[in-house]
Amino acid sequence: MPGASTESRFIAPPPDAVDYRNPLVPLDPSACPHYPPAAIRVDGRDSFVCARDILRAEPASQVAVLNLASDERRAGGWLEYLTRTQEEALCYSSTLYATLKEEYYPWPNLGPGSVAGIYSPAVVVFKDDLVHDCVDLPPEDRVVLSVITVAGPRKPELTPDGSRLARESDLEDLRAKIRLIYRLAGSEKRDAIVLGPLGCGVYACPPEQVASEMKSVLMEEEFRGWFKHIVLAVYKTPTRPTYDIFKAILDGVVV
C-alpha cells in the first residue's frame, strides 16, 4: 500500500540521563500549527475504527493512534494467545506487529528508562475490529496511519481505597509517559490523535486518576493548538466502568 512501512524507532532517554522523564524536548512553540480549539471526544469503539472515521471525513489528516502496550514483550505475546487486549486487537488488524522490533524489548515499566516508547510512522490497517470478526477491509477502506506505543504503569501500588497511585514517583512517571505521547504526536506533525485509557486494563491503574492526568497534561500550554482532532477510544463493556469514567472527565473538554 502506498506510504506503508515496517520502519519504527525506539524513543528512550540515554542510560546516563539525569532527567529520565523527558526523553523528548518540549514542543517548539514557533512550529505550532495553531489549530482552533478542539473538543475531546470519548468513543466506545476500537481505536482503529475511530481513526478510520477521521480519515474517511478528512483523508489528508495525519492520524496517530496510541497503542496501550506491553513493555515486556512484543504485543504481549499475541502470537501465542489472543486475550483481546487493545494492543493484540491492533496487531491483528494491521501491520503494527512487524514494527515492534524484538530488540526494543523489554524496557523498564517504572523508574529510570520507563518513560519510553515506539513510534511506527506508517502502519496499514487492513482488517475490521473484533466486533466485526476482524474481516478483511475492502482495499478502498484500508488506511495508513501512525502508531505510538507506550506502556502504562503495571499494577502499581495503590492507596487503600484503590483510587490513586500510592507512590508519588509512580504518578510522576505516569505523567511523563502521557507527556511523551503528546510530544511525540506533535513533533511528528500528527494533527489527529486517538488515545486510550493508559494502563487501565490488565495493568490495573485507577481509571479516574488516569483520565484526570491525561486531561491535565493535555491542557498544559505546550500542547495548545497542536491537534485538530482528539479522540479517547475507550472500549465500552457492560461490566467495567472505565468508559463512563473517561466520558465524565474528558468528553467535550475543549483544548
Secondary structure, DSSP 8 states (H G I E B T S, - for coil): -TT-----EEE---TT-S-TT-SS----GGG-------B-EEESS-HHHHHHHHHHH-TT--EEEEEE--SSSGGGGTTT-----HHHHHHHHBSHHHHS-GGG----SSSTT-S-EEEEEEEEE-B--GGGTT-B--GGG-EEEEEEEE---SS--B-TTSSSBS-HHHHHHHHHHHHHHHHHHHHTT-SEEEE--TT-STT---HHHHHHHHHHHHTSGGGTTS-SEEEEE----SS--HHHHHHHHHTT-B-
